[in-house]
Amino acid sequence: MRITGLAVLFLGLALGGCMQATLEPASEANLNPRDKELLAHAPYAPATIPEPYQRHIVTYTRKEEPGSIVIDTDNRFLYYVLPDGKAIRYGVTVGEEALAWSGVAKVGRKEEWPSWTPTAEIKKRMDVPNFVSGGPHNPMGARAMYLYEGNKDTLYRIHGTNQPEYIGQAISSGCIRMTNEDVIDLYKRVKPGAVVVVLAPHGDAPTPFALPRIASASTIATH
């Protein structure tokens, strides 16, 4: 299905009463001077994000507390829960089926323009450097939120990307990728210790319908 058809289907479902969604355009107000400088020289082409995967304010019917994060891996959405039955919904890239993770964690720490040290498992599967410094060339992008279970780092992260064209797909090594503009917005909202719920495939999704899949990418993910 073409992207235009996907957008029309989504609009029809929203107007039909399944959910209410209001587009929330990205703003440069969240960008600090360093962000603007680095993103102005990003070594990747600007991507056109399909409308359903752009940032929206939506009706939210699950019971998580405001300030929580819920990730719907089936539909490639991340929800930041707001008060009064609302949430901010962001489009994301999720893990390939064999590499995906689900469960409940917390935001153990946060970092701006993080460096990246590939895990042993990633290095076994791919030819990648031992270390990548922070910057727009880095697969971790502009921000990272590190997910912990208790005091243990799960090695899964919510982070930016240097491949925004893959938002809405399942190609990563398990981490949740967002556009750099969206991850900067989320980072400013999320508090350390915030609960993160990653729903299992075919679980109790916050949306009452499944979006058609955009064709999978043939590229191998790095993170």
N, C-alpha and C positions, 0 to 999 in steps of 0.2 A: 504494500500500500504506500502511495506517495505521502510525503509529509503533509501536503495540503488536505488529503483525505483524512489523515489522522486528526488534524486540527478540527475539521468539520465534524467528525464523529464525536470528539471530545466536547465540542460546543453543544451539539445536539443533546448529549447525555446530561450536561450541566443544566441546560434550559429545561430539560424534561423533568427536573426535580431530584435527580440522583444526588447531586451535590451542588453547592454554590462555590464558585471560584472567581476571584477578582485578580487580574494580572497586576503584579507589583513590579514595575520596571526597575532594573538595576540603576543605582545612583552612584555617582562618583563621590558623594558626601562621605562615604565610609573609608575612602582611600586616603592614606597619609602621604606625605611627600615622597617617601621611599617607594610606596606602592605605585604611585603615578610614574615615577622615573623608571622603575623596573618593568612595569607592564607596557610602557610606551616602547620598549625595545624587546618585547617578547619574541623569541625565536620560533614562533608558530603562527600560522595564518589565522585571522579571525574566523570564528565558526558561527554559523547560523543555527541557533538552538531551536528545535521544533517548539512551537507555542506551548504544548502541554508540559514541556520540561523547563519552561521558563518559570521564574518565581511567581507564586500566587498566594493570596490569602484565601483559605478554604474553610468550609465547615468541617469540624472534627468531632467524631462521635465516640472514640475510644476514651478510656478512663485515666490515662496518664496525667500526671500533674503538670501544670504550666512550668515551662523551663526544661521539660524532658525532650529527648530526641527519639523519634521512632522512624525506623528505616524499613520500607516496604520493598524488599528485593524483587518480588515478582513484577511490580510495576515501575521499578527504578525511581522511587521517590524517597526523599527524606523530609520528615515533618518536624518542625520545631513547634511545640505545643504552646499556645497562647491561652489566656483566660477566656471564659465565656464561650466555650465550644468552638474556638477558632484555632487555626494553625497556619504557619507559613510553610508552604510546600515548595521544595526545590527538586529539580531533576538531577539525577546522579548517575554515575557509572558504578556498577556493582561487580562482585566477583563472578568469574566463571563458575558453572555449577559445581565442578569438582573442587573448587577452591573457596567457595563461599562459606561464611561463618554466620551462625545465628545464636542468639542468647541475650542475656542482660549484662551490661557492663556499666562503667561510669567513665566520665572524662577525668583521667588521672592527671594530665597536664596539657598545656597548650603552648604552641610555639609559632612565632611569625617567621616567614621565609626559612623554613627548617632545612637542615641538611638531610641527606639520605644515606644510610648504610644498609645495603641489601642484606637480607637474611641468608643463612646458609642454604635454605631450601630454594630461594630465588636464584642464587648463584649456581646452584646445581642444574637448574632448568635453563638458564640463560647466560649469555656472555655479557656481563654488566661490570662496571667499575666497582672497586671496593668501597668507594666513598664519592658522593656528589655534594658539593657545597651548595648552600642556599642560593636561590635565584630563579628567574623565570624559565631557565633551561632544566630545572630540577623536576623530576616526576611528582614530587610532593607539592609543588606549587607554592602559593602565597601564604598559606596557613595550614597547620596540622593540629588536630585534637587526638590525643593518644588514649586508647581505650584500655581500661584496667578492669580485672576481676579481683576484688579485694585489693591487695597490694601488688598483684602480679600483672605485669604488662602482657596483654594478649597478643601483641605485635600487630594488631589491626588498628587502622587509623581512619579518621575522616579528614580528608585533605584536599588541596587544590589539584590542579593538573596542568601539564603542558600539552595535553591532547583533548581540548574541549570538544572536538568534533565527535567524540565517542560518548557524550552524555546521552543517557537513555539506553545504553547497551550493557551487556554483561561480558566484560573482557579483562577485568583487573585480576590481580592475584589475591583478591579477597577484601582489599581495602575499599572504602567508599570515596569516590572522587566527585568533586564538584568543580564548576567553573571557578576561576580565581575570584571573580567578583562576588559570586554567591558564598564562597567559603569565608571571605572577608566579612560579609554581612553576618553570617552565622556565628563566626568567631566572636564578634562584638557582643552578641546576645548570650552566648552560652557561658555558664559559670563553672569553674572547676568543681568536680563532684557531681555534675549533672548526670541523671540516669539516661542511658542509651539502650533502647530496645531494638534489636535486629530481628525482625520477624522471620520465621522459617518459611521456606517456599510453600506456597499454597496455604499459608496461614490466614489469620484473621486480619486481613488488610484494612487499613483505614478507609480506602475507597471501595465503593460497592460494585465496581466493575473492573475488568481487566483490559488494559490498553493493548491494541495490537502491537506486536513486536516490530521494531525497526530492524532491518537486516543486520545480522551479526557481522562484526568486522573480522577480517582475516588476519589482522596484525596480532602479534603476541604481546600481552601486557607485561609491564615491568613492575607495577605496584597497584 
